[in-house]
Amino acid sequence: MPDNTGRDARMKKEDLPTGEDNRKQIMDMLTKLMKDASLNDENARVIGFVVPATDNEPEKFVQLSDLERSLEDMALVHEIAINDKFKLKSPQPNTLMSTVQKTMRDTYWNMLRAELSQSPPCYTMVIHLLLDIKEAFKALLTGNNDRALQAILLVLDENNIRQLADDHGSALLKDNAQFIIKIMAMACSPARDAEVAALTRETEPLTQLRGIMEVLDNMKLDMANFVLANTRAQFVRYSVEYERKKFGDVQSICKSNFPDTMAWLKRNKPSKMDKPSVEGEEAAGGSSVRQEARTIQLNDVQMPDYYINAYQEFLQPDTTYPIPELLKLDHERMVQLKERALRICTCATVMQLTNTFFCKPANYPQRQDLAAKLAIISTDYPAKTELKELLQHLWLQVRVSIIDQLTKEQQDDATAMLQNNILAIDSKMPVYSLLWRKLMIYLKALVMAEKEENVAFPDTYVDYRPETAQVAGLFKRIVTHNFEVYGNFYQKSMQEC
């Protein structure tokens, strides 16, 4: 059975609205998101977005109900556009918001239990809950399984529920709960299967009903995130226009007073961008002797490939330049990218040295296990662990992983040589620098590619393929989004600097 929370969801993709007020466009789309996912005002107060730390602000949780006010903060709009894993979430446990939410829910369910404990029992709150469940299923099933929806509407018809409460009140919870759980099992995403299965094993009626409501809230969240994922391209386009407008406002005040940005562009200006001399033009038959740069067409701007080198400057091991003003929203992201790239390259270098020293076949049994353990050991590098200390730990793990496969002579001679090489890894080491160049080439090729599947993956990183692909993907999103926003300014400034 298709579902619109994760299995076979389908959604009509609409054309983007036009207009200058991008903030209003975003709000209109999020209002539609809430409506499609059956998120009411109460939901909007208890779910929201986690906005990672920026250069000047710590990580913060933004409630969906506060989003309109929060969109004045460009960091939130930017986060939605750049972070492909951006999702609506519930507040983290042990926070004030989650504590208040839990207290309110506990109070509600205590009141409901008290109603049912009356003699005779009162079913007013239960009836209202069942009607709320019916409304939730309207959003979760409409357009995906009309037959199941009609069954829900019939069984949870208000007149039928009230009649059952009057005639057989004790069956009101039991009979409806089993039917609801059966529909939930068909409609939920695979991520909720275990939660629904747990409901079927629950024997206490009120606990089961509370569990149903909690799982339905999770299904609404899944639905909202599905809608968000399918409108992601619109968010990206809105963000570009919104950030351009904000940049225009800033420029009207401070003109081109961005010293770190200008210094960055000047450092990375290709020498061939200099205007050719008259003699040079004549020698070339009147044409420029400059070699044309390769370009990639973004949305409405072309980016020459040499700009990618400029962005890669902030990934280099020994870079200490200040971040450009126009890249500040991605400062923390670039720092994290650099750290991830350094970890991957270091581990890949250790694997390369180990495999070379012992002439291992491509897929020897211990290879995957060793690569995974090296990645775990390097988790705190370089933020909390120095390279020298890390290499000691990596060498010890290599030794433990290979010692049983070596002869006595190999243990004495070859391991000593391998140890010396692993402990000598740094940015100037030929093997390391070669792997680093391959990583930078891959990142650049991915940005420039019209079809990412046509980009060859560097075989030296095969042990860390998922991690490397994630780094490359995030780098591409940062570069292309930043250049779409500021590219015209960059190109004009680079011509003038």
Buried (B, 14 or more C-beta within 10 A) or exposed (E): EEBBBBBEBEEEEEEBEEEEEBBEBBBEBBEEBBEBBBBEEEBBBBBBBBBBEBBEEEEBBBBBBBBBEBBEBBBBBBBBBBBEEBBBEBBEEEEEBBEEBEEEBEEBBEEBEEBBEEEEEBBEBBBEBBBBBBEBBEBBBEEBBEEBBEBBEEBBBEEEBBEBBEEEBEEBBEEBBEBBBBBBBBBBBEEBEEBBEEBEEBEEBBEBBBBBBEBBBBBBBBBBBBBBBBBBEBBBBBBBBBBBBBBEEBEEEEEEEBEBBBBBBEEBBBEEBEEBEEEEBEEEEEEEEBEEBEBBEBEEBEBBBBBBEBBBBBBBBEEEEEBBBBBBBBBBBBBBBBBBBBBBBBBBBBBBBBBEBBEBEEEEEBBEEBBEBBBEBBEEBBEEBEBEEBBEBBBEBBBEBBEEEBEEEBBEEBBEEBBEBBEEBBEEBEBBBEBBEBBBEBBBBBBBEEEEEEBEBBEBBBBBEEBBBBBBBBBBBBBBBBBBBBBEBBBEBBEEE
